[in-house]
């Protein structure tokens, strides 16, 4: 993982002291909430339903055992003993006291962590494929390039007050595990067949929320050395023409849609030609310097590549949670934060400490946070898998449900969030409990739940998506089918009228059972839906007459 230097440390330390002064002025009354709000948001601090919520950045989802222990310390000392890992590879704490926030940030700064740009109309935490640097199918590790953009974008004066928040994601593989086409900018690292040169396939104008859109490709091959100037060209076009008069139309996806992908691409290319003359792109040596700052695991050679045998529960876990590594004798281990009946994405301080111990002992001291609110140990020897499984079982995190029906993504919803219209967590828990007996038969089935139209639960990208809305003062839930955030990106469509909290669970089960009755062979749910369309699912959920009316 990346080793931060003295410049990074000086920056986060200075930011803490600046915020300490701002908090003191707020507590004394010298600052009112109207003037304090933009200052706290720039430091990741939200005022939620019950308390302040702090969102901590985990750049491209990578951290080590020391940092994980610091997150556990924050949960134990400043919160109620747990943290919530998010779909942006961040962690949130829901019960923060304003007076203690500067001390909390100072504790995080000691391990190089902060909450800068986890909120506000700026470039947010840059995310990446959770298997980056370990995956057997990637062209190269995209994280050095993500780190380059992190350094460039942090407190960038030109892009600190964009029309709206801005999200960037990277992947280095054809398989899209970072949902790059549902981001404001998505980068896929590619290698040109003609000469072996490395570059990026660039997508711009994607996103979820009120108006979900899949980003079009605006560059089939961007030479890697031109990454910064091209990113700045995209941001400049957006900053110049993005809507500031309407918050609902302020995202770059609206600009790309209104201009058209071809015209947006033309304007970016024109701006890029100019920027390339200004020396914005770093010298090749700078990129190499960043690459060298990534500490490489000292992999053992000559290891047996077979996964040891074990009891049936271990074999199931190894089949579902373990992925092949690029180095023979190693595996990537996915840790589920979705025990059936649990709160998706939550981890206790004790669990975080135990995962830190596990990473240090058996995982080359590296941990990843995923877009699906889970964790990953990216570098584990195959021979150590039984011990990893056993130790995860001891802390209640050995569930074997990756990308299955009980691996439900959910935002905090109305239990915490001021923007939410409905609860997400209880629905996620009940859906998981209802579908658990069918999970083995259902296979890959990605269920995602949001408590409002802002789509923090990525419901548009769910094979089954659930959106909580307010209907005449009552919580109501819309059912969507057919979404994907992977390389076959698609947006889920609303099936028909919404349901109350009991009805939505019944509807999801009806959809699942209809799929089992209609699939061909080992066809996954998404492919069955794409083959048959919504009609058989409408009929199962609403009945024949109601389905025709809903259509």
Order of alpha helices (4+ residues) and beta strands (2+ residues): alpha-alpha-beta-beta-beta-alpha-beta-beta-alpha-beta-alpha-beta-beta-beta-beta-alpha-alpha-alpha-alpha-alpha-beta-beta-beta-alpha-beta-beta-alpha-beta-alpha-alpha-beta-beta-beta-beta-alpha-alpha-alpha-alpha
